[in-house]
Amino acid sequence: MPNHFHLILRSHESNKLLKTLEEFYNQELRLYHSTKEKENKDNIVLYQSLSNFFNSYAKHYNKVHERKGTLFTRAFRRKLVTSDTYLQDLIIYLHQNPVKAKLCSQASEWKFSSYNTIIGTEATFVEREEIINLFFDLENFIACNNKPLTDLDSTF
């Protein structure tokens, strides 16, 4: 999208995240100490990792383009996906977002989308088979990801 992007990531299981958190603690990094008393400690690692990624990207971009200041006008948002149905809805929303914004007429036309990667055959880090299986088969994936968005999509 011209002014934002969407990204769906899957994290490790909670016990692996907590192990990472303990490693942060053992290295005496501020991440753990500043949030030690909070519940849901695994989200801390995810949040900080994404924050570090975006900060690194912004610094690199600024260096390459000889600019200073913030690159992103607002902090990123994240939502926990707790069901396959919600994940399906998110994938459809991501693929239909440029269509809804009238940047293209169908999902396959948007070059910055994972849609063509998922329906394609070239090697990719995208979990193609897992996503297609989430929609039961390729034909259903294509049909679902080309249906018009509804008003319910404002929840994303």
Phi and psi in radians as a Rosetta constraint file:
Dihedral C 1 N 2 CA 2 C 2 CIRCULARHARMONIC -1.088 0.35
Dihedral N 2 CA 2 C 2 N 3 CIRCULARHARMONIC -0.548 0.35
Dihedral C 2 N 3 CA 3 C 3 CIRCULARHARMONIC -2.118 0.35
Dihedral N 3 CA 3 C 3 N 4 CIRCULARHARMONIC 0.104 0.35
Dihedral C 3 N 4 CA 4 C 4 CIRCULARHARMONIC -2.903 0.35
Dihedral N 4 CA 4 C 4 N 5 CIRCULARHARMONIC 3.005 0.35
Dihedral C 4 N 5 CA 5 C 5 CIRCULARHARMONIC -2.523 0.35
Dihedral N 5 CA 5 C 5 N 6 CIRCULARHARMONIC 2.829 0.35
Dihedral C 5 N 6 CA 6 C 6 CIRCULARHARMONIC -2.103 0.35
Dihedral N 6 CA 6 C 6 N 7 CIRCULARHARMONIC 2.562 0.35
Dihedral C 6 N 7 CA 7 C 7 CIRCULARHARMONIC -2.544 0.35
Dihedral N 7 CA 7 C 7 N 8 CIRCULARHARMONIC 2.273 0.35
Dihedral C 7 N 8 CA 8 C 8 CIRCULARHARMONIC -1.906 0.35
Dihedral N 8 CA 8 C 8 N 9 CIRCULARHARMONIC 2.139 0.35
Dihedral C 8 N 9 CA 9 C 9 CIRCULARHARMONIC -2.159 0.35
Dihedral N 9 CA 9 C 9 N 10 CIRCULARHARMONIC 2.562 0.35
Dihedral C 9 N 10 CA 10 C 10 CIRCULARHARMONIC -1.944 0.35
Dihedral N 10 CA 10 C 10 N 11 CIRCULARHARMONIC 2.308 0.35
Dihedral C 10 N 11 CA 11 C 11 CIRCULARHARMONIC -1.680 0.35
Dihedral N 11 CA 11 C 11 N 12 CIRCULARHARMONIC 2.956 0.35
Dihedral C 11 N 12 CA 12 C 12 CIRCULARHARMONIC -1.180 0.35
Dihedral N 12 CA 12 C 12 N 13 CIRCULARHARMONIC 2.962 0.35
Dihedral C 12 N 13 CA 13 C 13 CIRCULARHARMONIC -1.135 0.35
Dihedral N 13 CA 13 C 13 N 14 CIRCULARHARMONIC 2.765 0.35
Dihedral C 13 N 14 CA 14 C 14 CIRCULARHARMONIC -0.956 0.35
Dihedral N 14 CA 14 C 14 N 15 CIRCULARHARMONIC -0.694 0.35
Dihedral C 14 N 15 CA 15 C 15 CIRCULARHARMONIC -1.154 0.35
Dihedral N 15 CA 15 C 15 N 16 CIRCULARHARMONIC -0.572 0.35
Dihedral C 15 N 16 CA 16 C 16 CIRCULARHARMONIC -1.237 0.35
Dihedral N 16 CA 16 C 16 N 17 CIRCULARHARMONIC -0.662 0.35
Dihedral C 16 N 17 CA 17 C 17 CIRCULARHARMONIC -1.145 0.35
Dihedral N 17 CA 17 C 17 N 18 CIRCULARHARMONIC -0.701 0.35
Dihedral C 17 N 18 CA 18 C 18 CIRCULARHARMONIC -1.154 0.35
Dihedral N 18 CA 18 C 18 N 19 CIRCULARHARMONIC -0.591 0.35
Dihedral C 18 N 19 CA 19 C 19 CIRCULARHARMONIC -1.108 0.35
Dihedral N 19 CA 19 C 19 N 20 CIRCULARHARMONIC -0.733 0.35
Dihedral C 19 N 20 CA 20 C 20 CIRCULARHARMONIC -1.078 0.35
Dihedral N 20 CA 20 C 20 N 21 CIRCULARHARMONIC -0.715 0.35
Dihedral C 20 N 21 CA 21 C 21 CIRCULARHARMONIC -1.075 0.35
Dihedral N 21 CA 21 C 21 N 22 CIRCULARHARMONIC -0.740 0.35
Dihedral C 21 N 22 CA 22 C 22 CIRCULARHARMONIC -1.104 0.35
Dihedral N 22 CA 22 C 22 N 23 CIRCULARHARMONIC -0.636 0.35
Dihedral C 22 N 23 CA 23 C 23 CIRCULARHARMONIC -1.109 0.35
Dihedral N 23 CA 23 C 23 N 24 CIRCULARHARMONIC -0.709 0.35
Dihedral C 23 N 24 CA 24 C 24 CIRCULARHARMONIC -1.041 0.35
Dihedral N 24 CA 24 C 24 N 25 CIRCULARHARMONIC -0.758 0.35
Dihedral C 24 N 25 CA 25 C 25 CIRCULARHARMONIC -1.084 0.35
Dihedral N 25 CA 25 C 25 N 26 CIRCULARHARMONIC -0.792 0.35
Dihedral C 25 N 26 CA 26 C 26 CIRCULARHARMONIC -1.123 0.35
Dihedral N 26 CA 26 C 26 N 27 CIRCULARHARMONIC -0.492 0.35
Dihedral C 26 N 27 CA 27 C 27 CIRCULARHARMONIC -1.523 0.35
Dihedral N 27 CA 27 C 27 N 28 CIRCULARHARMONIC 0.015 0.35
Dihedral C 27 N 28 CA 28 C 28 CIRCULARHARMONIC 0.984 0.35
Dihedral N 28 CA 28 C 28 N 29 CIRCULARHARMONIC 0.762 0.35
Dihedral C 28 N 29 CA 29 C 29 CIRCULARHARMONIC -1.482 0.35
Dihedral N 29 CA 29 C 29 N 30 CIRCULARHARMONIC 2.599 0.35
Dihedral C 29 N 30 CA 30 C 30 CIRCULARHARMONIC -1.082 0.35
Dihedral N 30 CA 30 C 30 N 31 CIRCULARHARMONIC -0.453 0.35
Dihedral C 30 N 31 CA 31 C 31 CIRCULARHARMONIC -0.867 0.35
Dihedral N 31 CA 31 C 31 N 32 CIRCULARHARMONIC -0.887 0.35
Dihedral C 31 N 32 CA 32 C 32 CIRCULARHARMONIC -1.296 0.35
Dihedral N 32 CA 32 C 32 N 33 CIRCULARHARMONIC -0.790 0.35
Dihedral C 32 N 33 CA 33 C 33 CIRCULARHARMONIC -1.094 0.35
Dihedral N 33 CA 33 C 33 N 34 CIRCULARHARMONIC -0.634 0.35
Dihedral C 33 N 34 CA 34 C 34 CIRCULARHARMONIC -1.327 0.35
Dihedral N 34 CA 34 C 34 N 35 CIRCULARHARMONIC -0.265 0.35
Dihedral C 34 N 35 CA 35 C 35 CIRCULARHARMONIC -2.255 0.35
Dihedral N 35 CA 35 C 35 N 36 CIRCULARHARMONIC 0.304 0.35
Dihedral C 35 N 36 CA 36 C 36 CIRCULARHARMONIC -0.987 0.35
Dihedral N 36 CA 36 C 36 N 37 CIRCULARHARMONIC -0.604 0.35
Dihedral C 36 N 37 CA 37 C 37 CIRCULARHARMONIC -1.508 0.35
Dihedral N 37 CA 37 C 37 N 38 CIRCULARHARMONIC -0.153 0.35
Dihedral C 37 N 38 CA 38 C 38 CIRCULARHARMONIC -1.268 0.35
Dihedral N 38 CA 38 C 38 N 39 CIRCULARHARMONIC 2.600 0.35
Dihedral C 38 N 39 CA 39 C 39 CIRCULARHARMONIC -1.258 0.35
Dihedral N 39 CA 39 C 39 N 40 CIRCULARHARMONIC -2.986 0.35
Dihedral C 39 N 40 CA 40 C 40 CIRCULARHARMONIC 0.770 0.35
Dihedral N 40 CA 40 C 40 N 41 CIRCULARHARMONIC 0.915 0.35
Dihedral C 40 N 41 CA 41 C 41 CIRCULARHARMONIC -1.127 0.35
Dihedral N 41 CA 41 C 41 N 42 CIRCULARHARMONIC -0.455 0.35
Dihedral C 41 N 42 CA 42 C 42 CIRCULARHARMONIC -1.131 0.35
Dihedral N 42 CA 42 C 42 N 43 CIRCULARHARMONIC -0.559 0.35
Dihedral C 42 N 43 CA 43 C 43 CIRCULARHARMONIC -1.156 0.35
Dihedral N 43 CA 43 C 43 N 44 CIRCULARHARMONIC -0.479 0.35
Dihedral C 43 N 44 CA 44 C 44 CIRCULARHARMONIC -1.080 0.35
Dihedral N 44 CA 44 C 44 N 45 CIRCULARHARMONIC -0.788 0.35
Dihedral C 44 N 45 CA 45 C 45 CIRCULARHARMONIC -1.116 0.35
Dihedral N 45 CA 45 C 45 N 46 CIRCULARHARMONIC -0.786 0.35
Dihedral C 45 N 46 CA 46 C 46 CIRCULARHARMONIC -1.076 0.35
Dihedral N 46 CA 46 C 46 N 47 CIRCULARHARMONIC -0.826 0.35
Dihedral C 46 N 47 CA 47 C 47 CIRCULARHARMONIC -1.060 0.35
Dihedral N 47 CA 47 C 47 N 48 CIRCULARHARMONIC -0.837 0.35
Dihedral C 47 N 48 CA 48 C 48 CIRCULARHARMONIC -1.154 0.35
Dihedral N 48 CA 48 C 48 N 49 CIRCULARHARMONIC -0.653 0.35
Dihedral C 48 N 49 CA 49 C 49 CIRCULARHARMONIC -1.100 0.35
Dihedral N 49 CA 49 C 49 N 50 CIRCULARHARMONIC -0.793 0.35
Dihedral C 49 N 50 CA 50 C 50 CIRCULARHARMONIC -1.155 0.35
Dihedral N 50 CA 50 C 50 N 51 CIRCULARHARMONIC -0.700 0.35
Dihedral C 50 N 51 CA 51 C 51 CIRCULARHARMONIC -1.068 0.35
Dihedral N 51 CA 51 C 51 N 52 CIRCULARHARMONIC -0.781 0.35
Dihedral C 51 N 52 CA 52 C 52 CIRCULARHARMONIC -1.082 0.35
Dihedral N 52 CA 52 C 52 N 53 CIRCULARHARMONIC -0.711 0.35
Dihedral C 52 N 53 CA 53 C 53 CIRCULARHARMONIC -1.068 0.35
Dihedral N 53 CA 53 C 53 N 54 CIRCULARHARMONIC -0.867 0.35
Dihedral C 53 N 54 CA 54 C 54 CIRCULARHARMONIC -1.152 0.35
Dihedral N 54 CA 54 C 54 N 55 CIRCULARHARMONIC -0.665 0.35
Dihedral C 54 N 55 CA 55 C 55 CIRCULARHARMONIC -1.122 0.35
Dihedral N 55 CA 55 C 55 N 56 CIRCULARHARMONIC -0.741 0.35
Dihedral C 55 N 56 CA 56 C 56 CIRCULARHARMONIC -1.110 0.35
Dihedral N 56 CA 56 C 56 N 57 CIRCULARHARMONIC -0.739 0.35
Dihedral C 56 N 57 CA 57 C 57 CIRCULARHARMONIC -1.075 0.35
Dihedral N 57 CA 57 C 57 N 58 CIRCULARHARMONIC -0.798 0.35
Dihedral C 57 N 58 CA 58 C 58 CIRCULARHARMONIC -1.093 0.35
Dihedral N 58 CA 58 C 58 N 59 CIRCULARHARMONIC -0.724 0.35
Dihedral C 58 N 59 CA 59 C 59 CIRCULARHARMONIC -1.111 0.35
Dihedral N 59 CA 59 C 59 N 60 CIRCULARHARMONIC -0.764 0.35
Dihedral C 59 N 60 CA 60 C 60 CIRCULARHARMONIC -1.103 0.35
Dihedral N 60 CA 60 C 60 N 61 CIRCULARHARMONIC -0.811 0.35
Dihedral C 60 N 61 CA 61 C 61 CIRCULARHARMONIC -1.026 0.35
Dihedral N 61 CA 61 C 61 N 62 CIRCULARHARMONIC -0.806 0.35
Dihedral C 61 N 62 CA 62 C 62 CIRCULARHARMONIC -1.076 0.35
Dihedral N 62 CA 62 C 62 N 63 CIRCULARHARMONIC -0.691 0.35
Dihedral C 62 N 63 CA 63 C 63 CIRCULARHARMONIC -1.159 0.35
Dihedral N 63 CA 63 C 63 N 64 CIRCULARHARMONIC -0.818 0.35
Dihedral C 63 N 64 CA 64 C 64 CIRCULARHARMONIC -1.093 0.35
Dihedral N 64 CA 64 C 64 N 65 CIRCULARHARMONIC -0.702 0.35
Dihedral C 64 N 65 CA 65 C 65 CIRCULARHARMONIC -1.699 0.35
Dihedral N 65 CA 65 C 65 N 66 CIRCULARHARMONIC 0.213 0.35
Dihedral C 65 N 66 CA 66 C 66 CIRCULARHARMONIC 0.819 0.35
Dihedral N 66 CA 66 C 66 N 67 CIRCULARHARMONIC 0.950 0.35
Dihedral C 66 N 67 CA 67 C 67 CIRCULARHARMONIC -2.299 0.35
Dihedral N 67 CA 67 C 67 N 68 CIRCULARHARMONIC 2.943 0.35
Dihedral C 67 N 68 CA 68 C 68 CIRCULARHARMONIC -2.298 0.35
Dihedral N 68 CA 68 C 68 N 69 CIRCULARHARMONIC 2.837 0.35
Dihedral C 68 N 69 CA 69 C 69 CIRCULARHARMONIC 1.777 0.35
Dihedral N 69 CA 69 C 69 N 70 CIRCULARHARMONIC -3.098 0.35
Dihedral C 69 N 70 CA 70 C 70 CIRCULARHARMONIC -1.282 0.35
Dihedral N 70 CA 70 C 70 N 71 CIRCULARHARMONIC 2.533 0.35
Dihedral C 70 N 71 CA 71 C 71 CIRCULARHARMONIC -1.708 0.35
Dihedral N 71 CA 71 C 71 N 72 CIRCULARHARMONIC -0.672 0.35
Dihedral C 71 N 72 CA 72 C 72 CIRCULARHARMONIC -1.776 0.35
Dihedral N 72 CA 72 C 72 N 73 CIRCULARHARMONIC 2.288 0.35
Dihedral C 72 N 73 CA 73 C 73 CIRCULARHARMONIC -1.368 0.35
Dihedral N 73 CA 73 C 73 N 74 CIRCULARHARMONIC -0.372 0.35
Dihedral C 73 N 74 CA 74 C 74 CIRCULARHARMONIC -2.544 0.35
Dihedral N 74 CA 74 C 74 N 75 CIRCULARHARMONIC 2.763 0.35
Dihedral C 74 N 75 CA 75 C 75 CIRCULARHARMONIC -1.127 0.35
Dihedral N 75 CA 75 C 75 N 76 CIRCULARHARMONIC 2.727 0.35
Dihedral C 75 N 76 CA 76 C 76 CIRCULARHARMONIC -1.281 0.35
Dihedral N 76 CA 76 C 76 N 77 CIRCULARHARMONIC 2.726 0.35
Dihedral C 76 N 77 CA 77 C 77 CIRCULARHARMONIC -1.996 0.35
Dihedral N 77 CA 77 C 77 N 78 CIRCULARHARMONIC 2.656 0.35
Dihedral C 77 N 78 CA 78 C 78 CIRCULARHARMONIC -2.417 0.35
Dihedral N 78 CA 78 C 78 N 79 CIRCULARHARMONIC 2.603 0.35
Dihedral C 78 N 79 CA 79 C 79 CIRCULARHARMONIC -2.334 0.35
Dihedral N 79 CA 79 C 79 N 80 CIRCULARHARMONIC 2.409 0.35
Dihedral C 79 N 80 CA 80 C 80 CIRCULARHARMONIC -1.436 0.35
Dihedral N 80 CA 80 C 80 N 81 CIRCULARHARMONIC 2.230 0.35
Dihedral C 80 N 81 CA 81 C 81 CIRCULARHARMONIC -1.673 0.35
Dihedral N 81 CA 81 C 81 N 82 CIRCULARHARMONIC 2.071 0.35
Dihedral C 81 N 82 CA 82 C 82 CIRCULARHARMONIC -1.989 0.35
Dihedral N 82 CA 82 C 82 N 83 CIRCULARHARMONIC 0.018 0.35
Dihedral C 82 N 83 CA 83 C 83 CIRCULARHARMONIC -2.594 0.35
Dihedral N 83 CA 83 C 83 N 84 CIRCULARHARMONIC 2.709 0.35
Dihedral C 83 N 84 CA 84 C 84 CIRCULARHARMONIC -1.112 0.35
Dihedral N 84 CA 84 C 84 N 85 CIRCULARHARMONIC -0.622 0.35
Dihedral C 84 N 85 CA 85 C 85 CIRCULARHARMONIC -1.104 0.35
Dihedral N 85 CA 85 C 85 N 86 CIRCULARHARMONIC -0.776 0.35
Dihedral C 85 N 86 CA 86 C 86 CIRCULARHARMONIC -1.135 0.35
Dihedral N 86 CA 86 C 86 N 87 CIRCULARHARMONIC -0.685 0.35
Dihedral C 86 N 87 CA 87 C 87 CIRCULARHARMONIC -1.103 0.35
Dihedral N 87 CA 87 C 87 N 88 CIRCULARHARMONIC -0.743 0.35
Dihedral C 87 N 88 CA 88 C 88 CIRCULARHARMONIC -1.007 0.35
Dihedral N 88 CA 88 C 88 N 89 CIRCULARHARMONIC -0.838 0.35
Dihedral C 88 N 89 CA 89 C 89 CIRCULARHARMONIC -1.049 0.35
Dihedral N 89 CA 89 C 89 N 90 CIRCULARHARMONIC -0.711 0.35
Dihedral C 89 N 90 CA 90 C 90 CIRCULARHARMONIC -1.117 0.35
Dihedral N 90 CA 90 C 90 N 91 CIRCULARHARMONIC -0.765 0.35
Dihedral C 90 N 91 CA 91 C 91 CIRCULARHARMONIC -1.080 0.35
Dihedral N 91 CA 91 C 91 N 92 CIRCULARHARMONIC -0.792 0.35
Dihedral C 91 N 92 CA 92 C 92 CIRCULARHARMONIC -1.072 0.35
Dihedral N 92 CA 92 C 92 N 93 CIRCULARHARMONIC -0.785 0.35
Dihedral C 92 N 93 CA 93 C 93 CIRCULARHARMONIC -1.030 0.35
Dihedral N 93 CA 93 C 93 N 94 CIRCULARHARMONIC -0.797 0.35
Dihedral C 93 N 94 CA 94 C 94 CIRCULARHARMONIC -1.070 0.35
Dihedral N 94 CA 94 C 94 N 95 CIRCULARHARMONIC -0.727 0.35
Dihedral C 94 N 95 CA 95 C 95 CIRCULARHARMONIC -1.294 0.35
Dihedral N 95 CA 95 C 95 N 96 CIRCULARHARMONIC -0.485 0.35
Dihedral C 95 N 96 CA 96 C 96 CIRCULARHARMONIC -1.629 0.35
Dihedral N 96 CA 96 C 96 N 97 CIRCULARHARMONIC -0.172 0.35
Dihedral C 96 N 97 CA 97 C 97 CIRCULARHARMONIC -0.996 0.35
Dihedral N 97 CA 97 C 97 N 98 CIRCULARHARMONIC -0.844 0.35
Dihedral C 97 N 98 CA 98 C 98 CIRCULARHARMONIC -1.182 0.35
Dihedral N 98 CA 98 C 98 N 99 CIRCULARHARMONIC -0.460 0.35
Dihedral C 98 N 99 CA 99 C 99 CIRCULARHARMONIC -1.222 0.35
Dihedral N 99 CA 99 C 99 N 100 CIRCULARHARMONIC -0.808 0.35
Dihedral C 99 N 100 CA 100 C 100 CIRCULARHARMONIC -1.078 0.35
Dihedral N 100 CA 100 C 100 N 101 CIRCULARHARMONIC -0.590 0.35
Dihedral C 100 N 101 CA 101 C 101 CIRCULARHARMONIC -1.429 0.35
Dihedral N 101 CA 101 C 101 N 102 CIRCULARHARMONIC 0.060 0.35
Dihedral C 101 N 102 CA 102 C 102 CIRCULARHARMONIC 1.066 0.35
Dihedral N 102 CA 102 C 102 N 103 CIRCULARHARMONIC 0.580 0.35
Dihedral C 102 N 103 CA 103 C 103 CIRCULARHARMONIC -1.574 0.35
Dihedral N 103 CA 103 C 103 N 104 CIRCULARHARMONIC -0.273 0.35
Dihedral C 103 N 104 CA 104 C 104 CIRCULARHARMONIC -2.796 0.35
Dihedral N 104 CA 104 C 104 N 105 CIRCULARHARMONIC 2.954 0.35
Dihedral C 104 N 105 CA 105 C 105 CIRCULARHARMONIC -1.707 0.35
Dihedral N 105 CA 105 C 105 N 106 CIRCULARHARMONIC -0.289 0.35
Dihedral C 105 N 106 CA 106 C 106 CIRCULARHARMONIC -2.659 0.35
Dihedral N 106 CA 106 C 106 N 107 CIRCULARHARMONIC 2.758 0.35
Dihedral C 106 N 107 CA 107 C 107 CIRCULARHARMONIC -0.974 0.35
Dihedral N 107 CA 107 C 107 N 108 CIRCULARHARMONIC -0.637 0.35
Dihedral C 107 N 108 CA 108 C 108 CIRCULARHARMONIC -1.182 0.35
Dihedral N 108 CA 108 C 108 N 109 CIRCULARHARMONIC -0.273 0.35
Dihedral C 108 N 109 CA 109 C 109 CIRCULARHARMONIC -1.454 0.35
Dihedral N 109 CA 109 C 109 N 110 CIRCULARHARMONIC -0.302 0.35
Dihedral C 109 N 110 CA 110 C 110 CIRCULARHARMONIC -1.500 0.35
Dihedral N 110 CA 110 C 110 N 111 CIRCULARHARMONIC 1.938 0.35
Dihedral C 110 N 111 CA 111 C 111 CIRCULARHARMONIC -1.257 0.35
Dihedral N 111 CA 111 C 111 N 112 CIRCULARHARMONIC -0.265 0.35
Dihedral C 111 N 112 CA 112 C 112 CIRCULARHARMONIC -1.669 0.35
Dihedral N 112 CA 112 C 112 N 113 CIRCULARHARMONIC 0.222 0.35
Dihedral C 112 N 113 CA 113 C 113 CIRCULARHARMONIC -1.748 0.35
Dihedral N 113 CA 113 C 113 N 114 CIRCULARHARMONIC 2.749 0.35
Dihedral C 113 N 114 CA 114 C 114 CIRCULARHARMONIC -1.470 0.35
Dihedral N 114 CA 114 C 114 N 115 CIRCULARHARMONIC -0.093 0.35
Dihedral C 114 N 115 CA 115 C 115 CIRCULARHARMONIC -0.934 0.35
Dihedral N 115 CA 115 C 115 N 116 CIRCULARHARMONIC -0.936 0.35
Dihedral C 115 N 116 CA 116 C 116 CIRCULARHARMONIC -1.169 0.35
Dihedral N 116 CA 116 C 116 N 117 CIRCULARHARMONIC -0.533 0.35
Dihedral C 116 N 117 CA 117 C 117 CIRCULARHARMONIC -1.137 0.35
Dihedral N 117 CA 117 C 117 N 118 CIRCULARHARMONIC -0.742 0.35
Dihedral C 117 N 118 CA 118 C 118 CIRCULARHARMONIC -1.184 0.35
Dihedral N 118 CA 118 C 118 N 119 CIRCULARHARMONIC -0.690 0.35
Dihedral C 118 N 119 CA 119 C 119 CIRCULARHARMONIC -1.494 0.35
Dihedral N 119 CA 119 C 119 N 120 CIRCULARHARMONIC -0.130 0.35
Dihedral C 119 N 120 CA 120 C 120 CIRCULARHARMONIC -1.501 0.35
Dihedral N 120 CA 120 C 120 N 121 CIRCULARHARMONIC -2.967 0.35
Dihedral C 120 N 121 CA 121 C 121 CIRCULARHARMONIC -2.201 0.35
Dihedral N 121 CA 121 C 121 N 122 CIRCULARHARMONIC -0.079 0.35
Dihedral C 121 N 122 CA 122 C 122 CIRCULARHARMONIC -1.238 0.35
Dihedral N 122 CA 122 C 122 N 123 CIRCULARHARMONIC 2.685 0.35
Dihedral C 122 N 123 CA 123 C 123 CIRCULARHARMONIC -1.040 0.35
Dihedral N 123 CA 123 C 123 N 124 CIRCULARHARMONIC 2.472 0.35
Dihedral C 123 N 124 CA 124 C 124 CIRCULARHARMONIC -2.731 0.35
Dihedral N 124 CA 124 C 124 N 125 CIRCULARHARMONIC 2.757 0.35
Dihedral C 124 N 125 CA 125 C 125 CIRCULARHARMONIC -1.487 0.35
Dihedral N 125 CA 125 C 125 N 126 CIRCULARHARMONIC -0.186 0.35
Dihedral C 125 N 126 CA 126 C 126 CIRCULARHARMONIC -1.182 0.35
Dihedral N 126 CA 126 C 126 N 127 CIRCULARHARMONIC 2.358 0.35
Dihedral C 126 N 127 CA 127 C 127 CIRCULARHARMONIC -1.337 0.35
Dihedral N 127 CA 127 C 127 N 128 CIRCULARHARMONIC 1.237 0.35
Dihedral C 127 N 128 CA 128 C 128 CIRCULARHARMONIC -0.939 0.35
Dihedral N 128 CA 128 C 128 N 129 CIRCULARHARMONIC -0.956 0.35
Dihedral C 128 N 129 CA 129 C 129 CIRCULARHARMONIC -1.104 0.35
Dihedral N 129 CA 129 C 129 N 130 CIRCULARHARMONIC -0.682 0.35
Dihedral C 129 N 130 CA 130 C 130 CIRCULARHARMONIC -1.106 0.35
Dihedral N 130 CA 130 C 130 N 131 CIRCULARHARMONIC -0.723 0.35
Dihedral C 130 N 131 CA 131 C 131 CIRCULARHARMONIC -1.196 0.35
Dihedral N 131 CA 131 C 131 N 132 CIRCULARHARMONIC -0.790 0.35
Dihedral C 131 N 132 CA 132 C 132 CIRCULARHARMONIC -1.069 0.35
Dihedral N 132 CA 132 C 132 N 133 CIRCULARHARMONIC -0.737 0.35
Dihedral C 132 N 133 CA 133 C 133 CIRCULARHARMONIC -1.114 0.35
Dihedral N 133 CA 133 C 133 N 134 CIRCULARHARMONIC -0.527 0.35
Dihedral C 133 N 134 CA 134 C 134 CIRCULARHARMONIC -1.057 0.35
Dihedral N 134 CA 134 C 134 N 135 CIRCULARHARMONIC -0.555 0.35
Dihedral C 134 N 135 CA 135 C 135 CIRCULARHARMONIC -1.729 0.35
Dihedral N 135 CA 135 C 135 N 136 CIRCULARHARMONIC 0.160 0.35
Dihedral C 135 N 136 CA 136 C 136 CIRCULARHARMONIC 1.431 0.35
Dihedral N 136 CA 136 C 136 N 137 CIRCULARHARMONIC -0.731 0.35
Dihedral C 136 N 137 CA 137 C 137 CIRCULARHARMONIC -2.829 0.35
Dihedral N 137 CA 137 C 137 N 138 CIRCULARHARMONIC 2.977 0.35
Dihedral C 137 N 138 CA 138 C 138 CIRCULARHARMONIC -1.084 0.35
Dihedral N 138 CA 138 C 138 N 139 CIRCULARHARMONIC -0.720 0.35
Dihedral C 138 N 139 CA 139 C 139 CIRCULARHARMONIC -1.080 0.35
Dihedral N 139 CA 139 C 139 N 140 CIRCULARHARMONIC -0.739 0.35
Dihedral C 139 N 140 CA 140 C 140 CIRCULARHARMONIC -1.215 0.35
Dihedral N 140 CA 140 C 140 N 141 CIRCULARHARMONIC -0.640 0.35
Dihedral C 140 N 141 CA 141 C 141 CIRCULARHARMONIC -1.018 0.35
Dihedral N 141 CA 141 C 141 N 142 CIRCULARHARMONIC -0.833 0.35
Dihedral C 141 N 142 CA 142 C 142 CIRCULARHARMONIC -1.086 0.35
Dihedral N 142 CA 142 C 142 N 143 CIRCULARHARMONIC -0.806 0.35
Dihedral C 142 N 143 CA 143 C 143 CIRCULARHARMONIC -1.087 0.35
Dihedral N 143 CA 143 C 143 N 144 CIRCULARHARMONIC -0.810 0.35
Dihedral C 143 N 144 CA 144 C 144 CIRCULARHARMONIC -1.148 0.35
Dihedral N 144 CA 144 C 144 N 145 CIRCULARHARMONIC -0.643 0.35
Dihedral C 144 N 145 CA 145 C 145 CIRCULARHARMONIC -1.484 0.35
Dihedral N 145 CA 145 C 145 N 146 CIRCULARHARMONIC 0.038 0.35
Dihedral C 145 N 146 CA 146 C 146 CIRCULARHARMONIC -2.069 0.35
Dihedral N 146 CA 146 C 146 N 147 CIRCULARHARMONIC 0.170 0.35
Dihedral C 146 N 147 CA 147 C 147 CIRCULARHARMONIC -1.466 0.35
Dihedral N 147 CA 147 C 147 N 148 CIRCULARHARMONIC 2.594 0.35
Dihedral C 147 N 148 CA 148 C 148 CIRCULARHARMONIC -1.112 0.35
Dihedral N 148 CA 148 C 148 N 149 CIRCULARHARMONIC 2.546 0.35
Dihedral C 148 N 149 CA 149 C 149 CIRCULARHARMONIC -1.275 0.35
Dihedral N 149 CA 149 C 149 N 150 CIRCULARHARMONIC 2.678 0.35
Dihedral C 149 N 150 CA 150 C 150 CIRCULARHARMONIC -1.936 0.35
Dihedral N 150 CA 150 C 150 N 151 CIRCULARHARMONIC 3.074 0.35
Dihedral C 150 N 151 CA 151 C 151 CIRCULARHARMONIC -1.132 0.35
Dihedral N 151 CA 151 C 151 N 152 CIRCULARHARMONIC -0.376 0.35
Dihedral C 151 N 152 CA 152 C 152 CIRCULARHARMONIC -1.156 0.35
Dihedral N 152 CA 152 C 152 N 153 CIRCULARHARMONIC -0.299 0.35
Dihedral C 152 N 153 CA 153 C 153 CIRCULARHARMONIC -1.239 0.35
Dihedral N 153 CA 153 C 153 N 154 CIRCULARHARMONIC -0.110 0.35
Dihedral C 153 N 154 CA 154 C 154 CIRCULARHARMONIC -1.211 0.35
Dihedral N 154 CA 154 C 154 N 155 CIRCULARHARMONIC -0.163 0.35
Dihedral C 154 N 155 CA 155 C 155 CIRCULARHARMONIC -1.312 0.35
Dihedral N 155 CA 155 C 155 N 156 CIRCULARHARMONIC -0.178 0.35
